[in-house]
Amino acid sequence: MSSVSPIQIPSRLPLLLTHEGVLLPGSTMRTSVDSARNLQLVRSRLLKGTSLQSTILGVIPNTPDPASDAQDLPPLHRIGTAALAVQVVGSNWPKPHYTLLITGLCRFQIIQVVKEKPYPVAEVEQLDRLEEFPNTCKTREELGELSEQFYKYAVQILDAVSLEERFKMTIPLLVRQIEGLKLLQKTRKHKQDDDKRVIAIRPMRRITHVSGALADEDEDEDNDDIVMLEKKIRTSSMPEQAHKVCVKEIKRLKKMPQSMPEYALTRNYLELMVELPWNKSTTDRLDIRAARVLLDNDHYAMEKLKKRVLEYLAVRQLKNNLKGPILCFVGPPGVGKTSVGRSVAKTLGREFHRIALGGVCDQSDIRGHRRTYVGSMPGRIINGLKTVGVNNPVFLLDEVDKLGKSLQGDPAAALLEVLDPEQNHNFTDHYLNVAFDLSQVLFIATANTTATIPPALLDRMEIIQVPGYTQEEKIEIAHRHLIPKQLEQHGLTPQQIQIPQVTTLDIITRYTREAGVRSLDRKLGAICRAVAVKVAEGQHREARLDRPDAAEGEGCKEHILEDGKSNPVSDTTDLALPPEMPILIDFHALKDILGPPMYEMEVSERLSQPGVAIGLAWTPLGGEIMFVEASRMDGEGQLTLTGQLGNVMKESAHLAISWLRSNAKKYHLTNASGSFDLLENTDIHLHFPAGAVTKDGPSAGVTIATCLASLFSGRLVRSDVAMTGEITLRGLVLPVGGIKDKALAAHRAGLKRVIIPQRNEKDLEEIPANVRQDLSFITASCLDEVLNAAFDGGFTVKARPGLLNSKL
């Protein structure tokens, strides 16, 4: 073996104070440089120096003392290690920070410190030579990694100058290693004889230094957890492929030190695998009559939706292995889509889990993250199954129409596999990386509109429209569900407050204008809070009247007005009797509690002059009435459109004016100068109020044409009529959507006549019977019929036959 020349270190060395460990000769270590002294040393010696000696440092182990002054040099350890700086990595932003890769050369002893600032420099004496131990470098590195608490013991080894002392320090470590290997070999042999017994023994125990001695730290608890985890894997009913993956991972876990970051990741993965309900399910309650009663008690109206749920129950009763349908409830907010999903789960006797998808823009929320990423976790589908603990729950995918898209992928595309009955029996989450059967899960999605749902995803779902409620339905819902709920939440009883149905109707018509019942529920809550104040004040007065010193006020009485205000009859004392119970809420009390009505019937006032018509619009919040106003003035024949209109609605306005210009002679329509050219020296301005709201769609075509016909003829449009329909350049009226919601909006506004396209007559069957009795529906196939129905006495010179006026 060739000899190794000794290494001679300089007699003066700059000192690098490190608290991250003890550097032994022949070992390599990375250390952070963050103190002011060490930063100055790196900048002066390593970044600016060019000679080999400038890269040799004296590394001194240092334990930081929080009580010491940072300006003073701390007490230095007597023995250090001369090291060669192999690599310097760092930056100056946001603050200076460096990392050094240093290799230990030999030990030295500090004779004296010759300089303290800007970094310490000391005269040193070399204690050993590197060639004395040429084969011990790797051993020292492994020895230093045996324990997190090796610091003090390693310092003792560093201080041992003679070879004999170092042997005395290191031989116990080697003996411990040999004992661990023998015990591991004995355990493996015993495991081959008896597979049912699992003993997990680490090859090396943690080494702790207690009073100068080495002691073993008890790891029985961790070993018991792994044994229990392995037992759960053996007894679980997971598929064969998943079982193979778990067995492979548990073997890796046994061989893995607990200090490794992957140890916790693998253990979390295995715990999730054994907690998933691979074959655990609930038994459906298939009593059709009981399900019908339960749905009727929980929800008023919604006949089409309840019918579909009962159909599923009936088919499930005949065929047990029926795959779960993919239902999508589409309707305005506040109509009970989410609560219906909860009632479906209650009817079936299944677990219920809601997944909010509004604003989700990362496909990993659906499919999960791969385990190679830091902080990886399963997707919401798998996590929901873990939460409910069964494999056949009811999953409500709320707000599926509000999914986003970003650089992290398209979650709507990730849902294609989840919501496809032909694929979801083999759904693979990125985190699990094994297939899970979702075919028994009943998925229910909710949306306000289908316009924003991708066509491929929409094709996989069965759409069930959930329209808005009529006024009668809202009254029933308020008295069956909302008022009892509000009374319970506010601690009131029916003996303390009464809300008649006529008052509820006033709230619906004058204080709310919505398709659902959320605003109605909030208004009822405001009434209950006001009554709760009166009741609490009355109880306080009763308590005061019961006191002996209140006898002088027993002649004082309090009169309760209809609006809930008190009128003291006698001012001799502030004591008064509590209000009479129950407190009746009438219109005066409503005005006192809720303020002036928010929605007054202004239809007749706004149609008191020519050039105004009422249209019907559909929004994701339900149907709405929409006014269209027109005016003309001298100009150059320009058409101005205002009101945040989309391109389709602008085109409808141009179609309407072109049709009127081509039929001006037929209807005797002239401009201000008497010419049949309606735009000759005339400008027209069309405005759609509520200018802050964006409007678009073709259904306003008939309304714009009627509004312009009223403007140029000088005749008033009937104040009780509303209309909807798309028009063509030839004057045909084409069908539109949302007829039921639009009819309900007209009914809420108190209108009496609704003009719809003739091809939409089939949609009248979906409108509730009471609404059909209150409204007169006029079906029209061309603009001639629309104008005849919109004006009293018709619009043509001679009434046109064929007008279909049906009282449905």
C-alpha positions in Angstrom: 0.0 0.0 0.0 1.4 3.4 -1.0 2.2 5.8 1.8 0.2 9.0 2.2 2.2 12.2 2.7 1.2 14.1 5.9 -0.8 17.3 5.7 0.6 20.3 7.4 -1.9 23.0 8.2 -1.1 26.7 8.7 -0.1 27.9 12.2 -2.9 30.5 12.2 -6.4 29.6 11.2 -9.6 31.6 10.8 -12.2 30.0 13.1 -15.7 29.0 11.7 -18.1 28.6 14.6 -20.8 26.0 13.8 -23.7 24.7 15.9 -25.0 22.1 13.3 -22.8 19.2 14.3 -19.3 18.1 15.0 -16.9 17.7 12.0 -14.5 14.8 12.4 -11.3 14.3 10.4 -12.1 12.6 7.1 -15.8 13.4 7.1 -17.8 15.9 5.1 -20.5 18.2 6.3 -22.7 21.1 5.0 -23.1 24.0 7.4 -25.1 27.2 7.1 -23.4 30.6 7.4 -25.7 33.1 8.9 -23.9 34.9 11.8 -22.0 38.1 11.2 -18.6 36.6 12.1 -19.0 33.7 9.8 -20.3 35.9 7.0 -17.2 38.1 7.2 -14.9 35.0 7.2 -16.6 33.7 4.0 -16.4 37.0 2.2 -12.8 37.7 3.2 -11.2 34.3 2.9 -13.3 32.2 0.6 -14.8 34.6 -1.9 -11.7 36.8 -2.3 -8.9 34.4 -1.6 -7.1 32.6 -4.4 -4.5 30.4 -2.7 -5.1 26.9 -1.3 -4.4 28.0 2.2 -7.1 30.6 2.1 -9.7 27.7 1.8 -8.5 26.0 5.0 -10.6 26.9 8.0 -10.7 25.9 11.6 -14.1 24.5 12.5 -15.0 24.8 16.2 -18.3 23.2 17.5 -20.3 25.9 19.3 -23.5 25.7 21.2 -25.4 29.1 20.9 -26.2 30.7 24.2 -29.3 33.0 24.0 -28.2 34.9 27.1 -24.8 35.9 25.7 -24.2 39.2 23.9 -23.9 38.7 20.1 -21.1 41.2 20.0 -18.8 39.2 22.3 -16.9 36.2 21.2 -18.4 33.1 23.0 -16.2 30.6 24.9 -14.4 28.4 22.3 -14.0 24.7 22.5 -10.3 23.7 23.0 -10.2 21.1 20.2 -11.3 21.8 16.6 -10.9 20.3 13.1 -9.0 21.8 10.3 -11.3 21.7 7.2 -11.0 22.3 3.5 -13.9 24.4 2.0 -14.9 22.4 -1.0 -17.9 24.5 -2.1 -19.6 27.8 -1.3 -23.3 28.3 -2.3 -25.4 31.4 -1.4 -27.0 34.6 -2.4 -27.4 38.2 -1.2 -31.2 38.4 -1.6 -33.3 38.9 0.4 -30.5 38.8 2.9 -26.9 37.4 2.8 -26.8 33.7 3.3 -24.2 31.0 2.4 -23.9 27.3 2.7 -20.4 25.6 2.9 -19.4 22.1 2.0 -16.4 21.3 4.2 -14.2 18.2 4.5 -12.3 17.5 7.8 -8.5 17.2 7.4 -7.1 16.8 10.9 -7.5 18.0 14.5 -5.9 21.0 16.1 -5.6 22.6 19.5 -6.1 26.3 20.1 -3.1 27.9 21.7 -4.4 31.5 21.8 -6.9 33.7 20.0 -5.0 36.5 18.2 -7.9 38.4 16.7 -11.7 38.5 17.4 -13.0 40.9 14.8 -14.3 40.9 12.2 -13.9 37.1 12.6 -11.8 35.1 15.1 -8.2 34.0 14.2 -6.2 31.7 16.5 -2.8 30.2 16.7 -3.2 26.4 16.5 -1.2 23.3 17.0 -1.8 20.3 14.7 -2.6 17.1 16.8 -2.7 14.3 14.2 -2.1 13.4 10.6 -4.7 12.3 8.1 -2.7 9.3 6.9 -2.9 7.6 10.3 -6.5 6.6 9.6 -6.9 6.3 5.8 -9.8 3.9 5.8 -12.0 5.4 8.5 -13.6 8.3 6.6 -16.7 6.5 5.6 -17.0 4.9 9.0 -16.9 8.3 10.8 -19.7 9.6 8.5 -22.0 6.7 9.2 -21.2 6.9 12.9 -22.2 10.5 12.9 -25.6 9.7 11.4 -26.6 7.1 14.0 -28.5 9.4 16.2 -30.0 12.9 16.4 -28.5 13.2 19.9 -24.9 12.2 18.9 -23.6 15.8 19.3 -22.2 15.5 22.8 -20.7 12.0 22.3 -19.1 13.1 19.0 -17.4 16.0 20.9 -15.9 13.5 23.3 -14.5 11.5 20.4 -13.1 14.7 18.9 -11.4 15.6 22.2 -9.8 12.1 22.5 -6.3 12.8 21.2 -4.7 9.4 21.7 -5.7 6.4 19.7 -6.4 4.3 22.8 -8.9 6.8 24.1 -10.7 6.9 20.8 -11.0 3.1 20.7 -12.6 3.2 24.2 -15.2 5.7 22.9 -16.0 3.9 19.6 -15.9 0.2 20.6 -19.2 0.4 22.5 -20.9 1.7 19.3 -19.5 -1.2 17.3 -20.6 -3.7 19.9 -24.1 -2.3 19.8 -24.2 -2.6 16.0 -23.1 -6.3 16.2 -25.8 -7.0 18.8 -28.5 -5.4 16.6 -27.4 -7.4 13.6 -27.5 -10.7 15.5 -31.0 -9.9 16.9 -32.2 -9.0 13.4 -30.9 -12.3 12.0 -32.6 -14.3 14.8 -35.9 -12.4 14.2 -35.9 -13.2 10.5 -35.3 -16.9 11.2 -38.1 -17.0 13.7 -40.4 -15.2 11.2 -39.9 -18.0 8.6 -41.1 -20.6 11.2 -44.2 -18.6 12.3 -45.7 -16.2 9.7 -48.4 -15.0 12.2 -45.9 -13.4 14.5 -44.4 -10.1 13.4 -41.5 -8.6 15.2 -40.1 -5.3 13.9 -36.7 -4.6 15.4 -34.5 -1.8 14.1 -30.9 -2.7 13.2 -29.7 0.2 15.3 -31.3 1.7 18.4 -31.1 5.4 19.0 -28.0 6.3 21.1 -28.5 8.8 23.9 -25.9 10.1 26.3 -27.2 10.1 29.8 -24.7 10.7 32.6 -21.8 9.6 30.4 -23.5 6.3 29.4 -25.3 5.0 26.4 -29.0 4.1 26.7 -31.6 2.6 24.3 -34.8 4.6 23.6 -38.0 2.6 23.7 -39.5 2.2 20.3 -42.1 -0.4 21.2 -45.0 2.0 20.6 -43.9 2.7 17.1 -43.4 -1.0 16.4 -46.9 -1.8 17.8 -48.4 0.7 15.4 -46.7 -0.9 12.4 -47.9 -4.4 13.6 -51.4 -3.2 13.9 -51.2 -1.5 10.5 -50.0 -4.8 8.9 -52.8 -6.7 10.6 -55.4 -4.3 9.2 -53.9 -4.8 5.8 -54.2 -8.6 6.1 -57.8 -8.4 7.4 -59.1 -5.7 5.0 -61.3 -6.6 2.1 -59.5 -4.5 -0.4 -59.1 -5.8 -4.0 -56.1 -8.0 -4.9 -54.2 -5.2 -6.7 -54.6 -2.8 -3.8 -53.5 -5.5 -1.4 -50.3 -6.2 -3.3 -49.5 -2.5 -3.3 -50.1 -2.3 0.5 -47.9 -5.3 1.2 -45.1 -3.9 -0.8 -45.3 -0.5 0.9 -45.4 -2.1 4.4 -42.2 -4.0 3.6 -40.5 -0.7 2.6 -41.8 1.0 5.7 -40.2 -1.6 8.0 -36.8 -1.0 6.4 -37.1 2.7 6.5 -35.7 4.9 9.3 -38.3 7.0 11.0 -36.2 10.1 10.5 -36.7 9.9 6.7 -39.4 12.2 5.3 -40.8 9.4 3.2 -41.5 7.4 6.4 -44.4 9.6 7.3 -45.7 9.8 3.7 -45.7 6.0 3.4 -47.4 5.5 6.7 -50.1 8.1 5.9 -50.7 6.3 2.6 -51.1 2.9 4.2 -53.5 4.3 6.9 -55.6 5.8 4.1 -55.7 2.5 2.2 -57.0 0.6 5.2 -59.5 3.2 6.1 -61.2 3.4 2.7 -64.5 1.5 2.5 -63.6 -1.0 -0.3 -66.5 -3.3 0.3 -68.4 -1.6 3.2 -71.8 -0.3 2.2 -75.2 0.6 3.7 -78.5 -1.2 2.9 -81.0 0.9 1.0 -84.4 1.5 2.4 -86.7 0.5 -0.5 -90.1 1.3 0.9 -91.7 3.4 -1.9 -94.6 4.6 0.2 -92.4 5.7 3.1 -90.1 7.4 0.7 -93.0 9.3 -0.9 -94.2 10.5 2.5 -90.7 11.6 3.6 -90.1 13.6 0.4 -93.5 15.2 0.6 -92.9 16.2 4.2 -89.5 17.6 3.5 -90.3 19.5 0.3 -93.3 21.1 -1.1 -93.9 21.0 -4.9 -91.0 19.8 -7.0 -93.1 17.0 -8.4 -90.9 16.1 -11.3 -87.8 15.8 -9.1 -89.5 13.6 -6.5 -91.0 11.5 -9.2 -87.4 10.7 -10.6 -86.2 9.7 -7.1 -89.1 7.3 -6.6 -88.4 5.8 -10.0 -84.9 5.1 -9.0 -86.1 3.5 -5.8 -88.5 1.3 -7.7 -85.9 0.1 -10.2 -83.4 -0.5 -7.3 -86.0 -2.6 -5.6 -86.3 -4.8 -8.7 -82.6 -4.9 -9.4 -80.1 -4.8 -6.6 -76.9 -4.2 -8.7 -78.3 -1.1 -10.4 -75.6 1.5 -11.1 -76.1 4.9 -9.4 -77.6 7.5 -11.8 -75.9 10.8 -12.4 -78.5 13.5 -11.7 -78.1 17.2 -12.2 -80.6 19.6 -10.6 -80.7 22.9 -12.5 -82.5 25.9 -11.2 -82.2 29.3 -9.6 -80.7 29.9 -6.2 -82.9 29.2 -3.1 -85.3 26.6 -4.6 -83.9 23.8 -2.5 -81.5 21.9 -4.8 -79.0 21.1 -2.1 -81.6 20.3 0.6 -83.3 17.9 -1.9 -80.0 16.0 -2.2 -79.8 15.6 1.5 -83.4 14.4 1.6 -82.6 11.8 -1.1 -79.9 10.4 1.1 -82.2 10.4 4.1 -84.9 8.6 2.0 -82.5 5.9 0.9 -80.9 5.5 4.3 -77.5 6.4 2.9 -74.6 8.6 4.1 -74.5 12.1 2.6 -71.5 14.1 1.6 -71.4 17.6 0.0 -68.5 18.6 -2.3 -68.4 22.3 -3.1 -67.0 22.8 -6.6 -67.5 26.6 -7.0 -64.2 28.2 -8.0 -62.3 24.9 -8.2 -59.7 25.3 -10.9 -57.2 22.5 -10.3 -57.8 19.0 -11.5 -55.9 17.6 -8.5 -58.9 18.6 -6.4 -60.8 15.8 -8.2 -58.1 13.3 -9.0 -55.6 14.0 -6.1 -51.9 14.7 -6.2 -49.2 12.2 -7.0 -47.3 11.1 -4.0 -44.0 12.4 -5.4 -45.1 16.0 -4.6 -44.6 17.6 -1.2 -47.9 17.9 0.7 -49.7 15.5 -1.6 -53.2 14.3 -0.7 -56.1 12.4 -2.3 -58.8 14.1 -4.3 -62.1 15.2 -2.9 -63.9 12.1 -4.1 -61.6 9.7 -2.3 -61.4 11.9 0.8 -65.2 12.0 0.9 -65.4 8.2 0.8 -63.0 8.1 3.7 -65.2 10.6 5.6 -68.5 8.8 5.1 -66.9 5.3 5.6 -69.1 3.5 3.0 -68.8 3.0 -0.7 -72.4 3.8 -1.7 -73.1 7.3 -0.3 -74.9 10.2 -1.9 -72.4 12.7 -3.2 -73.7 16.2 -3.9 -71.4 18.0 -6.4 -72.6 21.6 -5.6 -72.2 24.4 -8.1 -70.9 22.2 -10.9 -71.5 25.1 -13.4 -69.0 27.3 -11.6 -65.9 25.2 -12.2 -62.8 27.1 -13.4 -59.8 26.3 -15.5 -56.2 27.1 -15.0 -52.6 26.0 -15.7 -53.2 23.2 -13.2 -55.7 21.5 -15.5 -59.4 21.4 -16.1 -61.4 19.9 -13.2 -64.5 19.6 -15.5 -62.5 17.2 -17.6 -61.4 15.3 -14.5 -65.1 14.8 -13.6 -65.8 13.0 -16.9 -64.3 9.8 -15.5 -66.1 10.3 -12.2 -69.6 10.9 -13.7 -69.4 8.2 -16.4 -71.3 5.1 -15.3 -69.3 3.1 -17.8 -65.9 4.2 -16.4 -66.3 5.1 -12.7 -66.2 1.5 -11.6 -62.4 1.7 -12.2 -61.7 5.3 -11.0 -58.0 5.8 -10.3 -57.0 8.6 -7.9 -53.4 9.9 -8.5 -52.6 9.6 -4.8 -53.9 6.0 -4.4 -52.6 4.9 -7.8 -55.0 1.9 -7.6 -58.5 1.6 -8.9 -61.6 2.3 -6.7 -65.2 1.4 -7.6 -67.5 4.4 -7.7 -70.4 2.6 -9.5 -72.5 2.4 -6.4 -72.2 6.1 -5.5 -75.3 8.2 -6.2 -73.9 11.4 -7.7 -76.2 14.5 -7.6 -74.9 17.7 -9.2 -76.4 21.1 -8.8 -76.2 24.1 -11.1 -77.9 27.4 -11.8 -77.5 27.1 -15.6 -76.3 24.6 -18.1 -74.7 27.3 -20.3 -71.4 27.2 -18.6 -71.2 23.4 -18.2 -68.9 21.8 -20.9 -71.0 19.7 -23.4 -69.0 16.5 -22.7 -69.8 16.8 -19.0 -73.4 17.8 -19.6 -73.9 14.7 -21.8 -73.0 12.4 -18.9 -75.7 13.8 -16.5 -79.5 13.5 -16.5 -80.8 17.1 -16.3 -83.8 17.8 -14.0 -85.1 21.3 -14.1 -86.0 22.8 -10.7 -87.9 26.0 -11.5 -88.9 28.8 -9.2 -91.9 28.7 -6.9 -95.2 30.4 -7.4 -96.6 32.8 -4.8 -99.0 30.1 -3.5 -96.1 27.6 -3.2 -94.0 30.2 -1.3 -96.8 30.8 1.1 -97.1 27.0 1.8 -93.3 26.6 2.2 -93.2 29.6 4.6 -95.9 28.2 6.9 -94.7 24.6 6.7 -91.0 25.0 7.0 -89.6 28.6 7.2 -91.7 30.1 10.0 -91.4 27.0 12.3 -87.6 27.0 11.7 -87.3 30.7 12.5 -89.4 30.4 15.6 -87.2 27.6 16.9 -84.0 29.5 16.1 -85.2 32.7 17.9 -86.7 30.9 20.9 -90.3 31.9 20.1 -93.5 29.9 20.2 -96.7 30.2 18.2 -98.4 31.5 21.4 -96.1 34.6 21.2 -96.2 35.5 17.4 -98.7 34.9 14.6 -97.9 35.6 10.9 -101.1 35.3 8.8 -100.9 34.1 5.2 -102.0 37.6 4.0 -98.9 39.0 5.7 -96.7 36.4 4.1 -98.1 37.3 0.7 -97.3 41.0 1.4 -93.7 39.9 2.2 -93.5 37.9 -1.0 -94.9 40.5 -3.3 -93.6 43.8 -1.7 -90.4 42.9 0.0 -88.9 40.1 -2.1 -88.7 39.4 -5.8 -87.0 36.0 -6.3 -87.5 32.6 -7.7 -86.5 30.8 -4.5 -87.2 31.6 -0.8 -83.9 32.7 0.7 -84.9 36.4 0.8 -88.2 35.4 2.3 -86.5 33.4 4.9 -84.3 36.4 5.8 -87.3 38.7 6.1 -89.1 36.2 8.4 -85.9 36.1 10.5 -85.9 39.9 10.8 -89.6 39.8 12.0 -88.7 37.2 14.6 -85.8 39.2 15.9 -88.1 42.3 16.4 -90.7 40.2 18.2 -88.0 38.6 20.4 -87.0 42.1 21.5 -90.7 42.8 22.5 -91.0 39.5 24.3 -87.7 40.0 26.2 -88.7 43.5 27.3 -92.1 42.2 28.4 -90.5 39.6 30.6 -88.3 42.2 32.1 -91.3 44.4 32.9 -93.1 41.5 34.4 -90.2 40.8 36.7 -90.2 44.5 37.8 -94.0 44.5 38.4 -93.6 41.5 40.7 -91.3 43.5 43.0 -93.0 45.1 46.1 -91.6 48.6 45.3 -93.5 48.5 42.0 -97.0 48.5 43.6 -97.5 52.2 43.0 -97.4 51.6 39.3 -100.0 48.8 39.1 -102.5 51.3 37.7 -100.4 52.0 34.7 -101.2 50.1 31.5 -99.7 49.8 28.1 -101.6 49.8 24.8 -100.1 47.6 22.0 -100.6 49.1 18.6 -100.9 47.1 15.5 -97.5 48.2 14.4 -96.0 46.8 17.6 -95.3 50.2 19.3 -96.2 50.9 22.8 -98.3 53.9 23.9 -98.1 54.5 27.6 -101.5 55.7 28.8 -100.1 57.0 32.1 -96.7 58.7 32.5 -96.6 58.5 36.3 -94.1 55.7 36.1 -92.0 53.9 33.4 -93.4 50.5 34.5 -95.9 49.1 32.0 -97.6 45.8 31.4 -96.0 43.4 28.8 -97.6 43.3 25.3 -100.6 41.1 24.8 -99.7 37.6 23.4 -99.6 36.6 20.6 -98.2 39.5 18.7 -100.0 39.7 15.4 -97.9 40.7 12.4 -99.9 42.8 9.9 -99.0 45.2 7.2 -98.4 48.1 9.6 -96.1 45.9 11.7 -94.3 44.9 8.4 -93.7 48.5 7.5 -92.4 49.3 11.0 -90.0 46.3 11.1 -88.9 45.9 7.4 -89.3 49.5 6.3 -91.2 50.8 3.3 -92.0 48.2 0.6 -89.1 47.6 -1.8 -91.2 46.6 -4.8 -94.3 48.5 -5.6 -96.4 47.7 -8.7 -95.2 50.3 -11.1 -96.2 48.6 -14.4 -99.2 50.8 -15.2 -97.3 54.0 -14.4 -94.4 53.1 -16.7 -96.7 52.2 -19.6 -98.6 55.5 -19.5 -97.0 56.8 -22.7 -96.1 55.4 -26.1 -92.8 53.7 -26.7 -92.7 51.4 -23.7 -93.3 47.6 -23.6 -92.7 44.8 -21.2 -90.6 41.8 -22.1 -89.8 38.6 -20.2 -86.2 37.5 -19.6 -84.6 34.4 -18.2 -81.6 34.6 -15.8 -79.8 32.1 -13.6 -81.7 33.6 -10.7 -85.1 32.8 -12.4 -87.5 34.7 -14.7 -87.7 38.5 -14.7 -89.8 41.2 -16.3 -87.9 43.6 -18.5 -89.0 47.1 -19.7 -88.0 48.3 -23.1 -88.2 52.1 -23.8 -87.9 53.9 -27.1 -87.8 57.6 -28.1 -87.2 59.4 -31.4 -85.7 62.8 -32.2 -84.5 64.8 -35.2 -81.3 63.4 -36.6 -79.6 61.5 -39.3 -81.3 58.1 -39.1 -79.1 56.5 -36.4 -80.1 53.8 -34.0 -78.7 54.1 -30.4 -78.9 51.1 -28.0 -78.1 51.4 -24.3 -78.4 49.1 -21.3 -75.4 46.8 -21.4 -76.7 44.8 -24.4 -75.0 41.8 -25.9 -74.5 41.3 -29.6 -77.5 39.0 -30.1 -79.9 41.6 -28.5 -78.4 44.4 -30.7 -79.1 42.3 -33.8 -82.7 41.8 -32.6 -83.1 45.6 -32.4 -81.9 46.0 -36.0 -84.2 43.2 -37.1 -87.2 44.9 -35.5 -86.5 48.4 -37.0 -85.9 46.8 -40.4 -89.2 44.9 -40.3 -91.1 48.0 -39.2 -89.6 50.1 -42.0 -90.6 47.5 -44.5 -94.2 47.4 -43.2 -94.6 51.1 -42.4 -97.2 51.6 -45.1 -99.2 48.6 -44.1 -99.6 49.8 -40.5 -99.6 53.5 -41.5 -96.4 54.3 -39.4 -94.8 57.6 -40.1 -92.0 59.7 -38.7 -92.4 63.2 -37.3 -92.5 64.7 -40.8 -95.1 62.3 -42.0 -92.8 60.1 -44.2 -93.1 56.3 -44.3 -89.3 56.1 -44.1 -89.1 55.9 -40.3 -85.4 56.8 -40.1 -85.6 59.8 -42.5 -84.1 62.8 -40.5 -84.9 60.8 -37.4 -82.8 59.2 -34.7 -84.1 56.4 -32.5 -82.9 55.6 -29.0 -83.7 52.2 -27.4 -83.0 51.8 -23.7 -83.2 48.7 -21.5 -83.4 49.9 -17.8 -81.3 48.3 -15.1 -78.3 49.5 -17.1 -75.7 47.9 -14.8 -77.0 44.4 -15.6 -75.7 42.7 -18.8 -78.5 41.5 -21.1 -78.3 39.3 -24.1 -80.4 36.8 -26.0 -82.8 36.7 -28.9 -86.1 36.5 -26.9 -86.5 40.3 -26.7 -87.2 40.6 -30.4 -91.0 40.7 -30.2 -90.8 43.2 -27.3 -88.5 45.6 -29.2 -90.8 45.4 -32.3 -93.9 46.2 -30.2 -92.1 49.1 -28.4 -91.1 50.7 -31.7 -94.6 50.1 -33.2 -96.0 51.9 -30.1 -93.5 54.8 -30.6 -94.3 55.4 -34.3 -98.1 54.8 -34.0 -98.5 56.9 -30.8 -100.6 54.1 -29.2 -100.1 52.7 -25.7 -99.2 49.1 -25.2 -101.6 47.3 -22.8 -100.2 47.7 -19.2 -101.1 44.1 -18.3 -99.3 42.3 -21.1 -95.8 40.9 -21.3 -94.2 39.0 -24.2 -91.2 36.9 -25.3 -90.0 35.5 -28.6 -87.4 35.6 -31.3 -88.1 37.3 -34.6 -86.9 37.0 -38.1 -86.5 39.5 -40.9 -89.7 38.3 -42.4 -91.7 38.8 -39.2 -91.9 35.2 -38.0 -91.8 34.4 -34.3 -89.5 31.6 -33.3 -89.5 29.6 -30.0 -87.4 30.5 -27.0 -86.6 28.8 -23.7 -87.4 29.3 -20.0 -91.2 29.7 -20.6 -92.1 28.4 -17.1 -89.7 30.8 -15.3 -90.9 33.7 -17.5 -94.5 32.9 -16.8 -93.8 32.8 -13.1 -92.1 36.2 -13.3 -95.2 37.7 -15.1 -97.4 36.2 -12.4 -95.3 37.7 -9.6 -95.5 41.1 -11.3 -99.3 40.9 -11.4 -99.7 40.8 -15.2 -102.7 39.2 -16.8 -101.7 38.4 -20.4 -98.5 36.7 -21.8 -97.6 36.5 -25.5 -95.4 33.5 -26.4 -94.3 31.8 -29.7 -96.8 29.3 -31.0 -94.2 26.6 -31.0 -93.8 27.1 -27.2 -97.4 26.1 -26.6 -96.2 22.6 -25.4 -94.3 24.2 -22.6 -97.5 25.5 -21.0 -98.1 22.0 -19.5 -95.2 22.6 -17.1 -96.8 25.7 -15.6 -98.7 25.2 -12.4 -102.5 25.1 -12.7 -103.1 28.1 -10.5 -100.8 30.2 -12.7 -102.5 29.1 -15.9 -105.8 30.1 -14.4 -104.6 33.6 -13.5 -102.8 34.3 -16.8 -104.1 34.5 -20.4 -101.6 33.0 -22.8 -101.6 34.2 -26.4 -99.6 32.1 -28.9 -98.3 33.9 -32.0 -96.5 32.7 -35.1 -95.8 36.1 -36.6 -95.4 39.7 -35.5 -98.9 40.7 -36.9 -100.4 38.4 -34.2 -98.1 39.8 -31.5 -99.1 43.4 -32.3 -102.8 42.6 -32.4 -102.6 41.0 -28.9 -100.4 43.8 -27.4 -102.7 46.7 -28.2 -106.3 47.2 -27.2 -108.5 46.6 -30.2 -105.7 45.1 -32.3 -103.1 47.0 -34.3 -104.1 46.4 -38.0 -106.6 48.3 -39.9 -108.8 45.2 -40.0 -108.4 42.5 -37.4 -106.5 39.5 -38.7 -108.2 36.1 -38.2 -106.4 33.2 -36.7 -105.4 34.8 -33.4 -105.3 32.1 -30.8 -106.4 33.3 -27.4 -106.5 30.5 -24.9 -107.5 30.8 -21.3 -105.4 27.9 -19.8 
